[in-house]
Amino acid sequence: MKYLIVGLGNVGEEYEGTRHNSGFMVLDRMVAEAGERWSLERHAYRAELRHKGRTLVLIKPTTYMNLSGKAVKYWLQAEKLPTEQLLVVVDDIALPVGTLRMKQNGSAGGHNGLTDIERSLGSAAYARLRVGVGDNFARGRQIDYVLGRFTAEELALLEPALDRAADGIKMFVTQGPARAMNSVNTKPQPTTE
């Protein structure tokens, strides 16, 4: 069984470590942990991982965020995969930093990358894993915020979330979306004194 796992972001040094590149960060972590490397291929950086009998084709589109659909459509066709075997990892300002939310389908929620994927595929029926980046920006400053880098405090919340996201992706491909959502979407429990 093969799956296409897409991390959304923008290529280039100026975008590395920015909130908008959270999707790239999750996939980079998975590739590094597996001891694999990225190769530059058509419309994307590509890596292939194996996990419990599953093949995970990971891509980071090189088309820039607003044209992500071009890479997703190309690689779904190249790998001959249905949208049920697609998972898109994306940043989300509607979620607090470090919060994860997996869904089997849904709206683009104003996210340009998801909007372009939906337009290119002609469907919103694909799974997505949203990585919370918070919304600590003044009115009209959203672009500056998502293209800005995480603060030290935010990174402390993000780091464990990247590991949980990687685990959630592995669960998605081995146990299915329902089990993965139950695991990933649980809210952190407050500590009791």
RABEL-V862752 format. One record per residue. N is the residue number from 1. PHI is phi in whole degrees, -180 to 180 (999 if undefined). Layout:
BEGIN
n=N phi=PHI
n=N phi=PHI
END
This chain:
BEGIN
n=1 phi=999
n=2 phi=-121
n=3 phi=-133
n=4 phi=-103
n=5 phi=-111
n=6 phi=-113
n=7 phi=-102
n=8 phi=-93
n=9 phi=174
n=10 phi=-121
n=11 phi=-81
n=12 phi=117
n=13 phi=-55
n=14 phi=-66
n=15 phi=-102
n=16 phi=-61
n=17 phi=77
n=18 phi=-85
n=19 phi=-59
n=20 phi=-67
n=21 phi=-100
n=22 phi=-58
n=23 phi=-62
n=24 phi=-60
n=25 phi=-63
n=26 phi=-63
n=27 phi=-69
n=28 phi=-59
n=29 phi=-63
n=30 phi=-63
n=31 phi=-67
n=32 phi=-64
n=33 phi=-63
n=34 phi=-83
n=35 phi=70
n=36 phi=-98
n=37 phi=-134
n=38 phi=-84
n=39 phi=-124
n=40 phi=-82
n=41 phi=-127
n=42 phi=-66
n=43 phi=64
n=44 phi=-167
n=45 phi=-84
n=46 phi=-130
n=47 phi=-142
n=48 phi=-126
n=49 phi=-122
n=50 phi=-118
n=51 phi=-148
n=52 phi=48
n=53 phi=81
n=54 phi=-103
n=55 phi=-105
n=56 phi=-111
n=57 phi=-94
n=58 phi=-99
n=59 phi=-133
n=60 phi=-119
n=61 phi=-57
n=62 phi=-100
n=63 phi=-87
n=64 phi=70
n=65 phi=-49
n=66 phi=-70
n=67 phi=-122
n=68 phi=-59
n=69 phi=-60
n=70 phi=-60
n=71 phi=-70
n=72 phi=-62
n=73 phi=-62
n=74 phi=-60
n=75 phi=-75
n=76 phi=-61
n=77 phi=-70
n=78 phi=-63
n=79 phi=-92
n=80 phi=54
n=81 phi=-115
n=82 phi=-81
n=83 phi=-65
n=84 phi=-66
n=85 phi=-108
n=86 phi=-116
n=87 phi=-134
n=88 phi=-109
n=89 phi=-104
n=90 phi=-145
n=91 phi=-76
n=92 phi=-146
n=93 phi=-77
n=94 phi=-81
n=95 phi=-113
n=96 phi=-61
n=97 phi=-55
n=98 phi=90
n=99 phi=-87
n=100 phi=-118
n=101 phi=-145
n=102 phi=-105
n=103 phi=-137
n=104 phi=-77
n=105 phi=-165
n=106 phi=148
n=107 phi=-87
n=108 phi=-73
n=109 phi=60
n=110 phi=81
n=111 phi=-85
n=112 phi=-62
n=113 phi=-65
n=114 phi=-66
n=115 phi=-60
n=116 phi=-71
n=117 phi=-63
n=118 phi=-60
n=119 phi=-65
n=120 phi=-68
n=121 phi=-86
n=122 phi=70
n=123 phi=-162
n=124 phi=-107
n=125 phi=-87
n=126 phi=-144
n=127 phi=-77
n=128 phi=-141
n=129 phi=-118
n=130 phi=-93
n=131 phi=-108
n=132 phi=-66
n=133 phi=-120
n=134 phi=79
n=135 phi=-138
n=136 phi=-83
n=137 phi=-139
n=138 phi=-77
n=139 phi=-52
n=140 phi=84
n=141 phi=-112
n=142 phi=-60
n=143 phi=-62
n=144 phi=-60
n=145 phi=-66
n=146 phi=-70
n=147 phi=-91
n=148 phi=-91
n=149 phi=-90
n=150 phi=-65
n=151 phi=-77
n=152 phi=-60
n=153 phi=-65
n=154 phi=-68
n=155 phi=-62
n=156 phi=-63
n=157 phi=-84
n=158 phi=-73
n=159 phi=-52
n=160 phi=-65
n=161 phi=-67
n=162 phi=-64
n=163 phi=-66
n=164 phi=-64
n=165 phi=-65
n=166 phi=-61
n=167 phi=-63
n=168 phi=-64
n=169 phi=-65
n=170 phi=-63
n=171 phi=-68
n=172 phi=-58
n=173 phi=-80
n=174 phi=-100
n=175 phi=-116
n=176 phi=94
n=177 phi=-64
n=178 phi=-62
n=179 phi=-65
n=180 phi=-63
n=181 phi=-64
n=182 phi=-59
n=183 phi=-77
n=184 phi=-71
n=185 phi=-85
n=186 phi=-70
n=187 phi=-80
n=188 phi=-60
n=189 phi=-81
n=190 phi=-67
n=191 phi=-78
n=192 phi=-102
n=193 phi=-93
END
